[in-house]
Amino acid sequence: MTPHRPALLVLLVLGLLLAVVGTAGQAQAVGYRYWSFWDRDAAGTWVYATQGPSTARPSDGDVQGFRFSVSEDSKHSAKPRGQSGFAAICAKTPAREGAKRVALVLDFGTADDAPAGSAPPDPSPRTACARVDEDATTADALAAVAEPLRYDTNALLCAIAGYPRTGCGEAVSQDAGSGDAGSGDRPEASATPHRASEPGSGDGDGDGDGGPSVGLVAGIAAVTVLGAGALWQARRRRG
């Protein structure tokens, strides 16, 4: 072996270690397939809701939206499509004393976001005007115009108007494409899909701790041993 060969071997081993770590990070990147919840502000911009639909209490004249999609977190969530405002959505629903009107935009997403074997019931968003009691929550308004709804045991909204038929906030591998569920924790019942400390027991998959796999640990260990051997061999030859 030439004097430069041990050093070259060390570099190759270190490069392999970096490749293993980088590939593992990509493989574990996941998104979540779920209904996100939005509020439209005074400027007409969709803002990610800070509460879940079961606790939010909209005012008369509010516009709220739901979008079904696959996204990593609230920063990357797809917003409801369409620009219809309260006046247009509730034009045919007159005000009534003791009640409030809430305009809802229901966006079932695209075919790429649909679970395997499913398709969005509407290619374009639906709009509906819910006239409900003054103290009603968003969930109450949704139930008035978009049944059947489906929730899991943690109060996470799983389906609107029966879509999707199964699943609930399941993790999806970003590099696997639509319809392929991966391992990972499901969104919590709050509006933002944080990683839950304990996965729910609803219809969706998604158990797992999101930590490094056994194969990753074994691979790193093997590469580390090879690197140590190469260094020992280089020092021996120098001696």
C-alpha atoms as one frame of an Amber mdcrd trajectory, in Angstrom:
protein
   0.000   0.000   0.000   1.401   3.423  -0.971   1.876   6.118   1.745  -1.117
   8.055   0.445  -3.465   5.108   0.252  -4.428   4.961   3.986  -5.310   8.648
   3.951  -7.422   8.115   0.833  -9.204   5.218   2.522  -9.965   7.382   5.539
 -11.490  10.061   3.306 -13.628   7.492   1.512 -14.918   6.090   4.811 -15.783
   9.542   6.128 -17.589  10.338   2.882 -19.602   7.137   3.213 -20.550   8.087
   6.773 -21.827  11.484   5.650 -23.796   9.860   2.829 -25.465   7.421   5.242
 -26.481  10.207   7.622 -27.747  12.455   4.827 -29.805   9.711   3.193 -31.360
   8.734   6.510 -32.430  12.323   7.132 -34.207  12.459   3.780 -35.893   9.099
   4.288 -37.365  10.185   7.617 -38.787  13.480   6.332 -42.552  13.187   6.579
 -45.655  15.204   6.025 -49.163  14.731   7.343 -52.418  14.226   5.468 -55.088
  16.163   7.332 -57.686  18.950   7.309 -56.061  22.288   8.202 -58.172  25.078
   9.676 -57.964  28.742   8.628 -59.398  32.190   9.421 -59.731  34.931   6.814
 -58.637  38.296   8.192 -59.979  41.758   7.359 -57.550  42.055   4.455 -58.866
  38.856   2.884 -55.760  36.818   3.746 -55.958  33.266   5.045 -54.320  32.919
   8.472 -53.668  29.556  10.103 -56.100  29.163  13.003 -54.692  29.256  16.523
 -57.505  27.106  17.942 -59.178  23.929  16.849 -62.723  24.028  15.403 -64.188
  22.536  18.574 -63.038  25.496  20.691 -63.042  28.414  18.234 -66.154  30.594
  18.436 -66.487  32.732  15.305 -68.436  35.977  15.207 -71.240  36.854  12.879
 -69.719  37.747   9.494 -66.546  35.688   9.891 -65.098  33.599   7.059 -63.350
  30.364   7.957 -61.816  27.715   5.755 -60.673  24.110   5.742 -58.151  22.578
   3.357 -57.314  18.890   2.959 -53.695  18.398   1.968 -50.368  16.805   2.764
 -48.013  19.190   4.543 -45.084  19.052   6.929 -46.349  21.702   9.335 -48.428
  24.861   9.556 -45.783  26.927   7.744 -46.068  24.706   4.684 -49.805  24.000
   4.748 -51.783  24.674   1.586 -54.367  27.423   2.049 -57.997  27.108   0.955
 -58.446  28.184  -2.655 -60.989  30.719  -3.841 -61.620  34.382  -3.055 -65.318
  34.376  -2.128 -66.084  36.635   0.808 -68.823  36.685   3.406 -71.212  38.818
   1.324 -71.090  36.389  -1.590 -71.229  33.186   0.448 -74.064  34.270   2.740
 -76.025  36.346   0.233 -78.949  33.915   0.266 -78.942  33.311   4.018 -80.706
  36.178   5.795 -79.710  37.260   9.269 -81.898  36.116  12.149 -82.182  37.447
  15.681 -80.402  35.254  18.205 -78.272  33.613  15.527 -75.034  34.323  13.677
 -73.882  33.538  10.163 -70.480  32.027   9.445 -69.163  31.670   5.896 -67.246
  28.443   5.326 -64.877  27.493   2.514 -64.317  23.738   2.207 -61.387  22.812
  -0.021 -61.074  19.051  -0.551 -57.609  19.416  -2.054 -56.093  17.870  -5.143
 -55.700  14.334  -6.416 -52.067  14.375  -5.269 -53.214  14.923  -1.684 -55.858
  12.196  -1.739 -55.314   8.878   0.062 -54.613   5.852  -2.113 -57.744   4.751
  -3.948 -59.588   7.998  -3.228 -60.290  11.222  -5.072 -61.549  14.609  -3.869
 -65.361  14.769  -4.129 -65.099  18.241  -5.691 -62.228  19.618  -7.793 -63.071
  23.137  -6.636 -63.774  24.371  -3.107 -67.319  24.339  -1.777 -68.766  27.328
   0.056 -71.586  27.309   2.582 -73.228  29.735   4.962 -73.944  28.283   8.387
 -76.589  30.027  10.504 -76.079  28.838  14.043 -76.631  29.930  17.640 -74.647
  32.931  18.822 -72.478  30.813  21.136 -71.816  28.082  18.546 -68.303  26.882
  17.752 -66.804  26.413  14.323 -67.422  22.690  14.721 -71.122  23.446  15.227
 -71.194  25.581  12.092 -69.407  22.868  10.141 -71.870  20.237  11.338 -74.762
  22.394  10.158 -73.626  22.406   6.524 -71.076  19.627   5.900 -72.117  16.378
   7.542 -71.077  13.663   7.976 -68.078  14.712  10.023 -65.624  12.287  11.553
 -63.360  12.869  14.553 -60.852  10.635  16.304 -60.733  10.015  20.047 -58.465
  13.049  20.510 -61.003  15.375  18.846 -58.883  15.681  15.697 -61.085  16.439
  12.681 -60.663  13.492  10.316 -63.330  13.953   7.627 -65.645  16.655   6.281
 -68.698  15.643   4.245 -67.477  12.074   4.546 -64.056  12.754   3.007 -61.782
  10.966   3.381 -63.529   7.743   4.314 -60.575   6.434   6.335 -57.402   7.771
   7.879 -56.812  10.653  10.243 -53.695  12.812  10.245 -51.489   9.930   9.160
 -47.828  10.513   8.352 -46.845  10.351   4.682 -43.303   9.973   3.364 -42.511
  13.037   1.297 -40.449  11.027  -1.188 -42.945   8.168  -1.431 -45.687  10.123
  -3.179 -49.362  10.474  -2.408 -51.137   7.577  -0.811 -48.079   6.008   0.856
 -48.236   6.296   4.615 -44.999   6.385   6.517 -44.101   6.166  10.172 -44.374
   9.213  12.401 -46.566  10.860  14.961 -49.961  12.261  14.040 -51.074  15.860
  14.437 -52.575  16.816  17.744 -56.207  17.852  18.108 -55.133  21.508  18.066
 -55.128  23.532  14.895 -51.393  23.144  14.333 -49.986  19.714  13.402 -47.393
  19.438  16.162 -45.922  16.042  16.916 -48.107  14.382  19.505 -46.554  12.867
  22.598 -48.907   9.931  22.354 -50.423   8.914  19.001 -54.203   8.854  18.928
 -56.252   5.704  18.586 -58.479   6.810  15.694 -58.654   5.375  12.193 -55.326
   6.707  10.969 -51.925   5.083  11.121 -48.936   7.001  12.329 -47.399   5.423
  15.395 -43.666   5.729  15.808 -41.227   7.939  17.622 -39.561   9.599  14.644
 -36.088   8.613  15.977 -33.253   6.968  14.036 -33.968   3.492  12.746 -32.036
   0.379  13.774 -30.600   0.161  10.266 -29.292   3.714  10.476 -27.582   3.085
  13.810 -26.042  -0.151  12.514 -24.827   1.549   9.353 -23.176   4.380  11.263
 -21.550   1.889  13.620 -20.161  -0.148  10.707 -18.745   2.899   8.977 -17.201
   4.101  12.236 -15.456   0.729  12.710 -14.095   0.879   9.169 -12.808   4.386
   9.762 -11.085   3.375  12.991  -9.482   0.400  11.231  -8.187   2.590   8.447
  -6.639   5.035  10.899  -4.996   2.212  12.860  -3.573   0.734   9.665  -2.215
   4.107   8.569  -0.470   4.671  11.915   0.963   1.141  11.874   2.519   1.628
   8.468   3.981   4.974   9.498   5.523   3.265  12.508
